[in-house]
Amino acid sequence: MINNLLDRVKFSNKTKILIAIISFSMMIIGFLMMISIFALKFDYETLYQKRTIPQVGLEEIKDIYTVNIYDTLYDIKENNIDVDNAGEVISLAKQIIKVQWLNYQDSVNYKIGGLPEFASNWLNFFLLSESLQQKNYYQEGVVSKVEEKMKRIDTQSNKIMKLLKQGKSFKAITAINEIFLEINSINIYLSSLITSHLKKAVAEKNRNDKMFRTSIYMLFFLIGLIFFLSIIISLILINNFKELHDSLEVKINDKTKELRSLNNSLERRIKAEVENNRKKDQIMFAQARLASLGEMLQNIAHQWRQPLGALVMIIQSFQSKFLSGKLNEEFIESRVDDAGVLAKNMSDTLEDFRTFFDPNKSHKSFSIKKVIDKSLDLTKYQLEKDDINVFFTMNEDINIYGFENELTHVILNLLNNSKDALIEKNISQKQIRIIVKPTHNSVVINVIDNAGGIKSDIMGKVFDPYFTTKHKSVGTGIGLYMSKQMVEKHMNGNIDYKNMKHKMGKSELCNCAMFTIEIPKELRANDDKT
């Protein structure tokens, strides 16, 4: 019947029931264990505080009466001790007895309270265990008798000491014989109290043993009940798992058949698509070759634009000098040398781009100052024409190991970009500053212009290929992209930019753009390959 009832319950609900039973049972076991521990603690403290300590105190009181008072009075009677010493001993003994009696009463009336007492009372009620009385009428009667005897002994001992001091020995001896009877009587009462506490201690021990056994039986019962219920529900869950597995296996077999037939059709479709993709790849490869060729031509055109402009200016200078009658041999030699430098640079540009993607191109040690001077020479005509002042700061020349021509192209690109920005913004006093600083392992080249900085909406795009703010007739948008490729991939360096404030030789700060190139002084063997 239970099995049929559980079969109607959903699988998830069965799992929840199993978890709830285990959790609730564990809580009950934990609660019962906690109650048992605190109850045993309470009974132990009760047994110690109200039974053991009072017995020890009563025994000490008996010993004091017997040794300190009885024996001292006996020594007085036998003339073995003088009156003054006897008086001090008896006085001290009475003080100790008073203190011990107060401690006895405190220990008997001691209350533990709190959680241990609650746990003990709850466990007694739950286990139907009888609570033992803390103090019965017999003990109260004996305690009153003991207190009465204590007062009489105190009175008689004071009387004896007074008679002895007055020299009335006969009366004192008679009183001593009487007090012996009182001391024997109080010792009997104290023994009765000790016996009473001992009986209660034995009774409480038996009750605690019974509670302990009952608690153990209940714990075993609860653990067994939990184990039994867990096994039943687990078997039901296992049965559900099996049924679920069988149903899933049937569904999987059906889906497998469908997938096999789908795979057969997909194989034919894949073969056709692979063939089409091969044709597309061949077309894409051809397009990629054409795109690479076009990109290379654009790179060459970008690098040749400024030198060609400079050559045109040199040719025009011959005409202007000739017409003015100032054409001389010195001027011709100077301009021919400049034209040769520009022509060599254009030739180097062709060679650099031809070997740009060549993993085996050579690298060498070269001077940073030489590279920057060469870049300034290649652009000096355009810079002079546009009235742009260039300031180059370098404390000492530095040699690095890498690709000289590529770094020259990078500096040229930065100078041309700064020149174009200064002309576009129509800055009154156009300035470009090149600052070179060495670090421990690298060289840092800063190129700064006072063109107002880079706009925030394009700051993340300046190194993107084919991105430009210039007209198509002026720029292609690949200069900074190629510069980044050269610095980072070919020279294992880093190039970055930011807007900043700089005085640029003036008293007030100017809005400037700064491009920073950082190149290691030595190129690792595996870093010169792209």
C-alpha positions as CSV (number, residue, x, y, z in Angstrom):
1,M,0.0,0.0,0.0
2,I,2.8,2.4,0.9
3,N,4.7,1.5,-2.3
4,N,1.6,2.2,-4.4
5,L,1.1,5.5,-2.6
6,L,4.7,6.5,-3.2
7,D,4.5,5.5,-6.9
8,R,1.9,8.2,-7.4
9,V,4.3,10.8,-6.0
10,K,6.6,12.6,-8.5
11,F,10.2,11.8,-8.7
12,S,11.3,15.3,-7.5
13,N,8.9,15.1,-4.6
14,K,10.2,11.7,-3.6
15,T,13.7,13.2,-3.5
16,K,12.5,16.1,-1.4
17,I,10.7,13.7,1.0
18,L,13.9,11.7,1.4
19,I,16.0,14.8,2.1
20,A,13.3,16.1,4.5
21,I,13.2,12.8,6.4
22,I,17.0,12.6,6.7
23,S,17.3,16.3,7.7
24,F,14.4,16.2,10.2
25,S,15.8,13.0,11.8
26,M,19.3,14.4,12.0
27,M,17.9,17.5,13.7
28,I,16.0,15.3,16.2
29,I,19.1,13.2,16.9
30,G,21.3,16.3,17.3
31,F,18.7,17.9,19.6
32,L,18.5,14.7,21.7
33,M,22.2,14.4,21.9
34,M,22.5,18.1,22.9
35,I,19.8,17.7,25.6
36,S,21.5,14.5,26.8
37,I,24.9,16.1,27.1
38,F,23.6,19.1,29.0
39,A,21.4,16.9,31.2
40,L,24.4,14.7,32.1
41,K,26.4,17.9,32.7
42,F,23.7,19.1,35.1
43,D,23.5,15.8,36.9
44,Y,27.2,15.6,37.2
45,E,27.5,19.1,38.6
46,T,24.6,18.4,41.0
47,L,26.2,15.2,42.1
48,Y,29.5,17.1,42.7
49,Q,28.2,20.4,44.2
50,K,25.3,19.1,46.3
51,R,26.5,15.6,47.3
52,T,30.3,15.3,47.1
53,I,31.3,18.8,48.4
54,P,28.8,18.7,51.4
55,Q,30.2,15.3,52.4
56,V,33.7,16.6,52.4
57,G,32.7,19.7,54.3
58,L,30.9,17.6,57.0
59,E,33.8,15.3,57.3
60,E,36.1,18.3,57.9
61,I,33.7,19.7,60.6
62,K,33.8,16.3,62.3
63,D,37.6,16.2,62.2
64,I,37.8,19.7,63.7
65,Y,35.4,18.9,66.5
66,T,37.3,15.7,67.3
67,V,40.9,16.8,66.8
68,N,40.9,20.6,67.6
69,I,38.2,20.8,70.3
70,Y,37.8,17.4,71.9
71,D,41.5,16.5,72.0
72,T,42.4,20.0,73.2
73,L,39.9,19.9,76.1
74,Y,41.2,16.4,76.9
75,D,44.8,17.8,77.0
76,I,43.6,20.5,79.3
77,K,42.0,17.9,81.6
78,E,45.3,16.0,81.6
79,N,47.3,19.2,82.1
80,N,49.2,18.6,78.8
81,I,48.6,22.1,77.5
82,D,48.3,25.5,79.1
83,V,45.1,27.5,79.1
84,D,46.2,30.3,76.7
85,N,47.3,27.9,73.9
86,A,44.2,25.8,74.4
87,G,42.0,29.0,74.1
88,E,43.7,30.0,70.8
89,V,43.3,26.5,69.3
90,I,39.6,26.3,70.3
91,S,38.9,29.8,69.1
92,L,40.5,29.1,65.7
93,A,38.7,25.8,65.5
94,K,35.3,27.4,66.1
95,Q,36.0,30.0,63.4
96,I,36.9,27.3,60.9
97,I,33.8,25.3,61.8
98,K,31.7,28.4,61.2
99,V,33.2,28.9,57.8
100,Q,32.9,25.2,56.8
101,W,29.2,25.1,58.0
102,L,28.4,28.2,55.8
103,N,30.1,26.5,52.8
104,Y,28.1,23.4,53.5
105,Q,24.8,25.3,53.4
106,D,25.9,27.2,50.2
107,S,26.8,23.9,48.5
108,V,23.5,22.3,49.5
109,N,21.5,25.4,48.3
110,Y,23.6,25.7,45.1
111,K,21.6,26.2,41.9
112,I,23.0,25.5,38.5
113,G,20.1,26.8,36.4
114,G,20.3,27.8,32.7
115,L,20.3,25.4,29.8
116,P,21.7,22.4,31.7
117,E,18.8,22.5,34.2
118,F,16.3,22.9,31.4
119,A,17.8,20.0,29.5
120,S,17.7,17.8,32.7
121,N,14.1,18.7,33.5
122,W,13.0,18.2,29.9
123,L,14.8,14.8,29.6
124,N,13.3,13.7,32.9
125,F,9.8,14.6,31.7
126,F,10.4,13.0,28.3
127,L,11.8,9.8,29.8
128,L,9.2,9.7,32.6
129,S,12.0,9.7,35.1
130,E,11.3,10.7,38.8
131,S,12.9,13.9,40.0
132,L,14.8,13.5,43.3
133,Q,14.1,15.9,46.1
134,Q,16.9,18.3,46.8
135,K,16.3,18.3,50.5
136,N,14.0,16.2,52.7
137,Y,12.5,16.7,56.1
138,Y,15.0,14.4,57.8
139,Q,17.9,16.4,56.6
140,E,16.2,19.6,57.7
141,G,15.7,18.2,61.2
142,V,19.3,16.9,61.5
143,V,20.6,20.3,60.3
144,S,18.6,22.1,63.0
145,K,19.9,19.7,65.6
146,V,23.5,20.3,64.4
147,E,23.1,24.0,64.6
148,E,21.6,23.7,68.1
149,K,24.6,21.5,69.2
150,M,27.0,24.0,67.7
151,K,25.6,26.8,69.8
152,R,25.7,24.8,73.0
153,I,29.3,23.7,72.3
154,D,30.3,27.3,71.7
155,T,28.6,28.4,74.9
156,Q,30.2,25.6,77.0
157,S,33.6,26.0,75.5
158,N,33.6,29.7,76.4
159,K,32.4,28.8,79.9
160,I,35.2,26.3,80.3
161,M,37.9,28.8,79.2
162,K,36.5,31.3,81.7
163,L,36.5,28.8,84.6
164,L,40.0,27.8,83.8
165,K,41.2,31.4,83.8
166,Q,39.5,31.9,87.1
167,G,41.3,28.9,88.6
168,K,38.1,26.8,89.1
169,S,39.5,23.6,87.8
170,F,37.0,21.3,89.4
171,K,34.0,23.0,87.7
172,A,35.9,23.3,84.5
173,I,36.6,19.5,84.4
174,T,32.9,18.8,85.1
175,A,32.0,21.1,82.2
176,I,34.6,19.4,80.0
177,N,33.0,16.0,80.6
178,E,29.7,17.4,79.6
179,I,31.0,19.0,76.4
180,F,32.5,15.6,75.5
181,L,29.0,14.3,75.3
182,E,27.9,17.2,73.1
183,I,30.8,16.7,70.7
184,N,30.0,13.0,70.4
185,S,26.4,13.9,69.8
186,I,27.1,16.4,67.1
187,N,29.5,14.0,65.4
188,I,26.7,11.5,65.3
189,Y,24.4,14.0,63.7
190,L,27.1,15.0,61.2
191,S,27.6,11.3,60.3
192,S,23.8,11.0,59.7
193,L,24.0,14.0,57.3
194,I,26.9,12.4,55.5
195,T,25.0,9.1,55.2
196,S,22.0,11.0,53.9
197,H,24.0,12.8,51.2
198,L,25.7,9.5,50.3
199,K,22.3,7.8,49.8
200,K,21.1,10.6,47.6
201,A,24.3,10.5,45.6
202,V,23.8,6.7,45.0
203,A,20.2,7.3,44.1
204,E,21.1,10.0,41.6
205,K,23.8,7.9,40.1
206,N,21.3,5.1,39.6
207,R,18.9,7.5,38.0
208,N,21.6,9.0,35.8
209,D,22.6,5.4,34.6
210,K,18.9,4.7,33.8
211,M,18.6,8.0,31.9
212,F,21.9,7.3,30.0
213,R,20.7,3.8,29.0
214,T,17.3,5.1,27.9
215,S,18.9,7.9,25.8
216,I,21.2,5.4,24.1
217,Y,18.3,3.1,23.3
218,M,16.3,6.1,21.8
219,L,19.3,7.1,19.8
220,F,19.8,3.6,18.4
221,F,16.0,3.5,17.7
222,L,16.0,6.8,15.8
223,I,19.1,5.9,13.8
224,G,17.6,2.6,12.9
225,L,14.3,4.2,11.9
226,I,16.1,6.8,9.7
227,F,18.2,4.0,8.1
228,F,15.0,2.0,7.4
229,L,13.1,4.8,5.9
230,S,16.1,5.9,3.9
231,I,16.5,2.4,2.4
232,I,12.8,2.2,1.5
233,I,12.8,5.6,-0.3
234,S,16.2,4.9,-1.9
235,L,14.9,1.6,-3.3
236,I,11.9,3.5,-4.7
237,L,14.1,6.1,-6.2
238,I,16.4,3.5,-7.7
239,N,13.4,1.8,-9.3
240,N,12.3,5.2,-10.7
241,F,15.9,5.7,-12.1
242,K,15.7,2.3,-13.8
243,E,12.3,3.1,-15.4
244,L,13.6,6.5,-16.5
245,H,16.8,4.9,-17.9
246,D,14.7,2.4,-19.9
247,S,12.5,5.1,-21.3
248,L,15.5,7.2,-22.2
249,E,17.2,4.3,-23.8
250,V,14.2,3.7,-26.1
251,K,14.1,7.4,-27.0
252,I,17.9,7.4,-27.6
253,N,17.6,4.5,-30.0
254,D,14.9,6.2,-31.9
255,K,16.9,9.4,-32.1
256,T,20.0,7.4,-33.1
257,K,18.2,6.0,-36.1
258,E,17.0,9.5,-37.1
259,L,20.6,10.8,-36.8
260,R,22.0,8.0,-38.9
261,S,19.7,8.7,-41.7
262,L,20.4,12.5,-41.3
263,N,24.1,11.8,-41.3
264,N,23.9,9.9,-44.6
265,S,22.2,12.8,-46.2
266,L,24.6,15.3,-44.6
267,E,27.6,13.4,-46.0
268,R,26.4,13.9,-49.5
269,R,25.6,17.6,-48.9
270,I,29.0,18.1,-47.2
271,K,30.9,16.7,-50.2
272,A,29.1,19.1,-52.4
273,E,29.7,22.0,-50.1
274,V,33.4,21.1,-49.7
275,E,33.8,21.2,-53.5
276,N,32.1,24.6,-53.6
277,N,34.3,25.9,-50.8
278,R,37.4,24.8,-52.7
279,K,36.3,26.8,-55.7
280,K,35.6,29.8,-53.4
281,D,39.0,29.4,-51.7
282,Q,40.7,29.5,-55.1
283,I,38.8,32.7,-55.9
284,M,39.6,34.2,-52.5
285,F,43.3,33.3,-52.8
286,A,43.4,35.2,-56.1
287,Q,41.6,38.2,-54.6
288,A,44.0,38.1,-51.6
289,R,47.0,38.2,-54.0
290,L,45.5,41.2,-55.8
291,A,44.6,42.9,-52.5
292,S,48.2,42.4,-51.2
293,L,49.6,43.8,-54.4
294,G,47.2,46.8,-54.1
295,E,48.2,47.3,-50.5
296,M,51.9,47.2,-51.3
297,L,51.4,49.8,-54.1
298,Q,49.5,52.0,-51.7
299,N,52.3,51.7,-49.1
300,I,54.9,52.6,-51.8
301,A,52.7,55.5,-52.9
302,H,52.3,56.7,-49.3
303,Q,56.1,56.7,-48.7
304,W,56.9,58.2,-52.1
305,R,54.5,61.1,-51.8
306,Q,56.7,63.3,-49.6
307,P,60.0,62.6,-51.4
308,L,58.4,63.4,-54.8
309,G,57.1,66.6,-53.4
310,A,60.6,67.5,-52.2
311,L,62.1,66.6,-55.6
312,V,59.5,68.9,-57.3
313,M,60.5,71.7,-54.9
314,I,64.3,71.1,-55.7
315,I,63.5,71.3,-59.4
316,Q,61.5,74.5,-58.9
317,S,64.4,76.0,-56.9
318,F,66.7,75.6,-60.0
319,Q,64.2,77.5,-62.1
320,S,63.8,80.3,-59.5
321,K,67.5,80.7,-59.0
322,F,68.1,80.7,-62.8
323,L,65.5,83.4,-63.4
324,S,66.9,85.5,-60.6
325,G,70.5,85.0,-61.8
326,K,71.7,83.5,-58.6
327,L,72.2,79.9,-59.9
328,N,75.8,78.9,-59.0
329,E,77.9,75.8,-58.7
330,E,77.5,75.6,-54.9
331,F,73.8,75.8,-55.0
332,I,73.6,73.2,-57.8
333,E,75.8,70.7,-55.8
334,S,73.7,71.2,-52.6
335,R,70.5,70.6,-54.4
336,V,71.9,67.6,-56.3
337,D,73.1,66.1,-53.1
338,D,69.6,66.6,-51.5
339,A,68.0,65.0,-54.6
340,G,70.3,62.1,-54.3
341,V,69.3,61.5,-50.7
342,L,65.6,61.6,-51.7
343,A,66.2,59.3,-54.6
344,K,68.1,56.8,-52.4
345,N,65.3,57.0,-49.8
346,M,62.7,56.2,-52.5
347,S,64.9,53.3,-53.6
348,D,65.2,52.1,-50.0
349,T,61.5,52.4,-49.7
350,L,61.0,49.9,-52.6
351,E,63.5,47.5,-51.0
352,D,61.9,47.8,-47.6
353,F,58.4,47.0,-48.8
354,R,59.8,44.2,-51.0
355,T,61.3,42.6,-47.9
356,F,58.6,43.7,-45.4
357,F,57.2,40.2,-45.0
358,D,60.5,38.4,-45.6
359,P,61.4,36.4,-42.4
360,N,65.1,36.3,-43.3
361,K,65.7,40.1,-43.8
362,S,68.8,41.4,-42.2
363,H,69.1,43.5,-39.1
364,K,72.1,45.5,-37.8
365,S,73.3,48.0,-35.2
366,F,72.5,51.6,-36.1
367,S,72.4,55.1,-34.6
368,I,69.2,56.6,-33.4
369,K,70.5,60.1,-34.0
370,K,71.4,59.2,-37.6
371,V,67.9,57.8,-38.2
372,I,66.2,61.0,-36.9
373,D,68.6,63.3,-38.8
374,K,67.9,61.4,-42.0
375,S,64.1,61.7,-41.4
376,L,64.4,65.4,-40.8
377,D,66.5,65.8,-44.0
378,L,63.9,64.0,-46.0
379,T,61.1,66.4,-44.8
380,K,63.0,69.6,-44.3
381,Y,61.7,71.2,-47.6
382,Q,58.1,70.6,-46.7
383,L,58.7,71.7,-43.1
384,E,60.5,74.9,-44.2
385,K,57.8,75.7,-46.8
386,D,55.0,75.4,-44.2
387,D,57.0,77.4,-41.6
388,I,57.2,74.5,-39.1
389,N,60.0,74.6,-36.5
390,V,61.4,71.2,-35.4
391,F,63.4,70.8,-32.1
392,F,65.4,67.7,-31.6
393,T,66.6,66.9,-28.1
394,M,69.0,64.0,-27.4
395,N,71.8,64.1,-24.7
396,E,73.9,61.3,-26.2
397,D,73.8,59.1,-29.2
398,I,72.4,55.6,-28.8
399,N,72.9,52.5,-30.9
400,I,70.2,49.9,-31.1
401,Y,70.1,46.6,-32.9
402,G,67.3,46.3,-35.5
403,F,66.0,47.7,-38.8
404,E,67.3,51.2,-39.6
405,N,65.1,51.9,-42.7
406,E,61.9,50.8,-41.0
407,L,62.5,53.1,-38.0
408,T,63.2,55.9,-40.5
409,H,59.9,55.3,-42.2
410,V,58.1,55.3,-38.8
411,I,59.7,58.7,-37.9
412,L,58.8,60.1,-41.3
413,N,55.2,59.0,-40.9
414,L,54.9,60.7,-37.5
415,L,56.5,63.9,-38.8
416,N,54.2,64.0,-41.8
417,N,51.1,63.4,-39.7
418,S,52.2,66.2,-37.3
419,K,52.8,68.5,-40.3
420,D,49.4,67.8,-41.8
421,A,47.7,68.4,-38.4
422,L,49.5,71.7,-37.9
423,I,48.5,72.9,-41.4
424,E,44.9,71.7,-41.0
425,K,44.5,73.5,-37.6
426,N,46.2,76.6,-38.9
427,I,48.4,77.0,-35.8
428,S,50.2,80.3,-35.7
429,Q,53.5,79.1,-34.3
430,K,53.9,75.5,-35.5
431,Q,56.2,73.3,-33.5
432,I,57.3,69.7,-33.5
433,R,59.6,68.4,-30.7
434,I,61.5,65.1,-30.9
435,I,62.8,64.0,-27.5
436,V,65.0,60.8,-27.1
437,K,65.6,59.3,-23.7
438,P,67.4,56.1,-22.9
439,T,66.2,53.6,-20.2
440,H,67.9,50.6,-18.8
441,N,67.0,48.2,-21.6
442,S,65.3,50.4,-24.2
443,V,65.2,53.7,-26.0
444,V,62.1,56.0,-25.8
445,I,61.4,58.4,-28.7
446,N,58.7,61.0,-28.1
447,V,57.3,63.0,-31.0
448,I,55.2,66.0,-29.8
449,D,53.3,68.6,-31.8
450,N,51.1,71.6,-30.7
451,A,48.3,70.9,-33.1
452,G,45.7,70.6,-30.3
453,G,45.8,66.9,-29.8
454,I,43.7,64.0,-31.1
455,K,39.9,64.2,-31.0
456,S,38.4,61.8,-28.4
457,D,36.0,60.2,-30.9
458,I,38.9,58.9,-33.1
459,M,41.5,58.1,-30.4
460,G,40.8,54.4,-30.6
461,K,41.1,54.2,-34.4
462,V,44.3,56.0,-35.3
463,F,46.2,52.7,-35.7
464,D,43.4,51.0,-37.7
465,P,44.2,50.2,-41.3
466,Y,42.7,52.6,-43.9
467,F,41.4,54.9,-41.3
468,T,42.2,58.6,-42.1
469,T,40.7,62.0,-41.5
470,K,42.4,63.4,-44.6
471,H,41.2,63.6,-48.1
472,K,41.9,60.5,-50.3
473,S,44.3,62.6,-52.4
474,V,46.4,63.4,-49.4
475,G,46.3,60.2,-47.2
476,T,45.4,56.5,-47.5
477,G,45.1,55.8,-43.8
478,I,47.8,53.1,-43.6
479,G,50.8,55.2,-42.4
480,L,50.2,54.7,-38.7
481,Y,49.0,51.1,-39.2
482,M,52.2,50.2,-41.0
483,S,54.3,52.1,-38.4
484,K,52.7,50.0,-35.7
485,Q,53.4,46.8,-37.6
486,M,57.1,47.8,-38.1
487,V,57.7,48.8,-34.4
488,E,55.8,46.0,-32.7
489,K,56.3,43.0,-35.0
490,H,59.6,43.8,-36.6
491,M,61.4,45.6,-33.8
492,N,59.7,44.0,-30.8
493,G,58.9,47.5,-29.5
494,N,55.8,49.4,-28.6
495,I,54.1,52.5,-30.1
496,D,51.4,54.5,-28.3
497,Y,49.9,58.0,-28.2
498,K,48.1,60.4,-25.8
499,N,46.9,63.9,-25.5
500,M,48.9,66.1,-23.0
501,K,49.7,69.7,-21.9
502,H,53.2,71.0,-22.9
503,K,54.7,74.5,-22.8
504,M,56.5,73.9,-26.2
505,G,59.0,76.7,-25.3
506,K,56.3,79.1,-24.2
507,S,55.1,80.3,-20.9
508,E,51.6,78.9,-21.2
509,L,50.6,75.3,-21.7
510,C,49.5,74.0,-25.1
511,N,47.2,71.2,-26.0
512,C,49.5,68.6,-27.7
513,A,49.5,65.1,-29.1
514,M,52.5,62.9,-28.2
515,F,53.4,59.6,-30.0
516,T,55.8,57.5,-27.9
517,I,58.0,54.8,-29.5
518,E,59.8,52.4,-27.1
519,I,62.4,50.0,-28.8
520,P,64.6,47.5,-26.9
521,K,68.4,48.2,-27.3
522,E,69.0,44.6,-28.4
523,L,66.8,42.5,-30.6
524,R,66.4,38.9,-29.6
525,A,67.3,36.3,-32.1
526,N,63.7,35.1,-32.5
527,D,62.2,38.6,-32.6
528,D,63.5,39.7,-36.0
529,K,61.0,37.4,-37.8
530,T,57.5,38.2,-38.6
